[in-house]
Amino acid sequence: MFLTDDFFVVQTHPQREGFVGDQLSSYNPYLPRFKNPKGRLTPLFSGYLFVPSLVDWGPIKNTVGVRSLLMSGDHPARIPAKIITSWRAKERHGIVQLPPPPRFSVGQRLTITRGSLKHRSVIYAGMSGRARERVLIEMLGQSVTITVPTHDLVSEFFPPTRNRLRFQRETLIRENRAPNSRSAL
């Protein structure tokens, strides 16, 4: 019945991945899921699930809720089993554990909070490794890339000053976004 260890990619109708997975339960489908930021369990690949490759793939294509199989010419495309195995290895209690999103975005201005470069302003350049970040710092008239522990960086903060608030109010008035100057404060 099963052709190889590879998997077919099944495209489902919108938000029907679980239903199709139930319909194809005899084929042992794989539907990787994760918890989204709101805490809901959602498919890792919206609109797709994976079924072990079969000699006769017609019944899969004709299942209610299946839009199509991802094709490569006249035959269904195959995903190597090692990819599915790597996703399953990242699961805890049936939920794929994704790495946390980065704290900073590339190009964001940051301030170093500890060490010999304390209070220096830097520009975020990306992650360097576990709990380490690459940043650009101005030294001797050049931008130099250094690595800093993640916990030693904070977003640059500019406390509101009277001049900054006045500038914001004048900008709002100039753009006609504020009906009167008092409401812009």
Buried (B, 14 or more C-beta within 10 A) or exposed (E): EEBEEBBBBBBBEEEBBBBBBEBBEEBEBBBBBBEEEEEEEEBBBEBBBBBBBBEEBEEBBEBEBBBEBBEEEEEBBBBEBEEBEEBEEBEEEEBBEEEEEEBBEEEBBBBBBEEEBEEBEBBBBEBBEEEEBBBBBEEEEEEEEBEBBBEBBEEEEEEEEEEEEEEBBEEBBEEEEBEEEEEBE
